[in-house]
Amino acid sequence: MIATFTIMTSPGWTSADLPPQHGRIVVVTGANSGIGLPTAQALAAAGAHVVLAVRDVARGEAAAESITGDCEVRQIDLADLASVRAFAESWRGELDVLINNAGVMRTPERRTADGFELQIGTNHLGHFALTNLLLPHLTDRVVTVASGAHRGGSISLDDLNWQRRKYRPWSAYQQSKLANLLFTLELQRRLSAAGSDVRAIAAHPGYAATNLQFRSERRLEDRMMKVMNRLFAQTDEAGARPTLFAASQDFPGASYVGPGGLLQRGYPALVGRTAAASDVEMAKRLWMVSEDLTGVKFPLDSVR
């Protein structure tokens, strides 16, 4: 079902202001931890049926115990296209909202099951494939979680998977988050051209304290991140607010939502992005490369 909501413009929007979600079905990837868990908790509490799409089913089931409302756990590994396809092929019926939330950050150089660099493979290519495979079922919107880190990012189309460049964990993360925004931009263009009512929206959590920051496997860096989190980060619940805002308000397609305050903190609002994240031609080119790498194409009327 497609629900229409009015944009909340008053300051101080929190998950308590989430409109009723009864009858809506929402998939949240990476819903067992980080900002994914409070996102799932808030949506279920508002009446949605929430699917926790997680790599580790046991951890997903443990997370589901903290959720008051209607939810289920399904397995998906975004770093394995076979797993992504299996998840999509098992889907039956309509899906109102897909929240592409799962991600990895600043990891050592690793490869996915399909040979992609882990961060671009998980954060972008896995969600690219999942979105297109589920698109025939979607009725309302796709929300993709990006990051303020996109501001330092650049896309290397001829070496997206860091096979020729010297690997830099932070640069790889920034590239993947810029890719999230370009994906949203091109997805919306294609949806509009196909006459679809589905919208593509991006959100970012700002600086939120989650387990995402401690994957570098460098002890000193991880300790520094813990100190920074204590001093500057907002909670994971606050970090989930932009995603919930993006999933529930009546924004135009390709909107970008994030914390409206300073230092990547505050209540959700429409926010700006870099010129690189608004590059329509790069978005088209990245889409074509992503199709070639994943073997997954836009499933609606052919759009180029």
N, C-alpha and C positions, 0 to 999 in steps of 0.2 A: 504494500500500500504506500502511496505517496502522501506525505503530510506537509502542510504549509504552515510556516511559523512567521512571526514578526520579529525583525531584528531587535534585540535588546540593546538600547543605547544608554541606559542609565549606568552609572559607575557601580562597581562592586559586584559584578555578576559572578556567582559561584555555582557549584553543582546543585545547590538547593533551588536555583532558579531554572533548572532544566525542565522544559515542558513535559507533560505526560507522554510516555513512549509506548503505551499499551497497544498491542497488535503489531508492533514493529520488530523486525528481526535484524540484528546487528552482528557482524563478525568483527572481532578485534584480534589482530595478530599480536603475538607477544603479550597476551593478557595476563600472564601469571606473575609479572613483576614490573618494576619501573612505573611509568605513568600509565601503562596498559591496565594494570590492576585497578587503580581508582577510576579509570575510565569505564571499565566493565562493571564495577560496583555501582557507580552512579547511574548508568543506563539501566541496569537490572532493577535497581531500587525505584526508578521512574516507570517501570512496567514493561521494558523491552525484553524480548527473549535474546539473550546474549550468548554467542558462540565464542568460547575462548579457544582461539586457534594457536596452538602452542607446539613447540618442538618436543618438550618433555611432558608426557601425559601425566605422570605421577605428580610433578610440580603443578601442573594445571589443575588437577583434581584437588590438591591441597589449597590452591588459591580459590577454587570454586567454593570451598567450605566457608570462606570469609564473605561470600556474596549473599546478600538477602534479595531473593527474587529468582526469576526463571533463567537458568543458564545451563549450558552443557559444554563439555570439553571435547575438542577434536584435534587430532595430531596433524601437524604440518611442519616441515623443515624447509624454510625459505632458501636455504643454501643447497637445496637438492630439487631440481626441476621435476624429477619423477614424483617426489612427494607433493609438490605443488599441483601437478596434474591430477594425482590421485585424490587430493582434497577437493579440487574443482569438479572432477568427474562424479564424485559421490554426492554432490549437492543436488537437492531436489526442491522444487518450488521456488518462490520468490525470495529475494533478499533486499531489504530496504537500504541498509548502509554497510559499506565495507570500510573499515578503518585500518589502513596500512600503518601500523604502529611499530611492529617489531624492528629491531635494529642492533647493530654492533658498532663499537666506537674505539678508535685508536688501537686496533688489534695488531699483534705481530703479523708479518706477512704469511698469509695462509690462503689456501684455495678451497673453493666449494667443490661439491661432488662433480660438478660439470666443468671444473677448471677455471672458474672465474676468481678474480681477487675477492677475498671474503667480504669486504665492506661494500663494494659496488654490487657484488653478487647477491648479498642479503638485502641491503637497504634499498637497492633500485631494481635489479634484474628479477629477483624473486617476486617482488611486489608487482612489477610490470607484467610478468606472466600471470600471476594470480588474478590481477584486475581484469585483464583481457579474457581470461578463461571464465570468470564469473560474470562478466558484463551482460550476457544474455539473461541472467537472472535478476539483475539489479533494477530497482525501481526509483531510487531517490538520489543517492550520492556516494561518491568515493572521497574519503578524507585521507590524505597522505601526510604523515608526520615528517616534516622537514626539520630544519635547525637554523639558528642564527649563524652557525658555522658556514653556511653556504656563501656568506659574504667574502670569504677568502678563497673560495673554490674556483676551479677552472676545469673544463671538460677536455680531455685528450681523446678525441674520437679514434685516433689511430693506435692508441695504447690505453684503452679504457681499463684493461686488466693488469696494468703495471708489469708487463712482460719485458719491456725494453728500458723503462725508466728505473732509476734507483728508488726502491720502495720507501715511502715516507708515510707512516701511519696517519698523522694528522691531515696531511694533504689528501690522502685516499679517502678519509672520512669527509672532508670538505667537498671533494668531487662528488661523492655519493649523495650528499645533501643538496647540492646544486642540481644534481640529476633528478631528485625528487620534485623540485619546483618546475623544472623544464618538462618533466613527465606530466605534471598536473596541467601545465599550459597547453601542451599538445593534445592531451586527452580531451580537454574541454573543447578545443578546436574541432576535433574529430566528432565528438558527441553532437556539437551544434550542427556541423555539416551533415550529419546523418539524421538530423531531426529528432534526436533523443532528448527526453526531459531529464535524464540523469545529469547530475552536476559533478564536476571535479573540483575539490577544494583542498587547499594545503593549510597546515597549521604547524606551529612550533611551540614547544613548552617553555621557552626561555631557559634560564639557568635553574634547573630543578635537580635536587639531590636524588639520584637513583643509583642502582648498581651498574648502570651503563658506563660510568666514568672509570671503573676499576678493572679494565680488561687489557691494559697495556702490557702486563707481565713485567713491568719495570717498577721495582719496589719504591724507589724514590719518587717517581712520577705519581704513583698511586697514593703515596702518603701526602704529597703536595695537594692532590685533588681532594683528599679528605679534609685538609685544612681549609681549602677554598670553599668546599661545600658548607662547612660549619659557619664560615664567615659571611658568605654571599648568596648561597643558593636558597631558593624557595622549596617548599615541600613537594613531594611527588603529587599530592592532591592538587596543589596550586598549579603544578605543571600540566595536569590533565585538563584544566579548565579550557584552554584554547581548543583542544580536540573536541571537547563536549560542546563548546560554543559552535564550532564549525560543523558538527554533526547535527545540530538541532535548530539553527537559525536560518532565516530565508535570505542567504547571500547569493549573489550572482556567481556563476561558474568562474573558476580560476582565481577566486578570492584567496587571500592569505591572512590567517589569523594568528596572533601571538599576544604575549603580554604587552599591555599598552604603556607600562611605566619604564623608568630608567633601569639600566643594568639588567635588562632582560627579566624583569620582575613585574608583578602587578596583574591587574584583571584583564581578561581577554578583550581584544579590539582588532579591527582591521589594521594591518601593518604593511609597511613597504618592503620591497625587495630590491636587489641590485639590478643594474642594467643587464648583467650576464644572465640573471634569472628571468629576465623578460625578453630574451632573445628568441623570437619566433622561429627564425631560420635554424638556429642551433637546436631548438626543441624538436623540429622536424627531423633533423639529421640524427640526433640522438635516438629518436624513436625508431628510425630505420635500422640503425646499428643494433638496437635492443631487439628488434624483431629477428634480425639475422642471428644474433647470439642465442636467443631463447627458442627460436622456431615457433613463436607464438605471435599471431597477428591480430589486429583489430577486427572483432567479429561482426560488427554491424555493416551497413552498406559501405562498399569500398570507398575509401577516402584517401586521397594523396595530396 
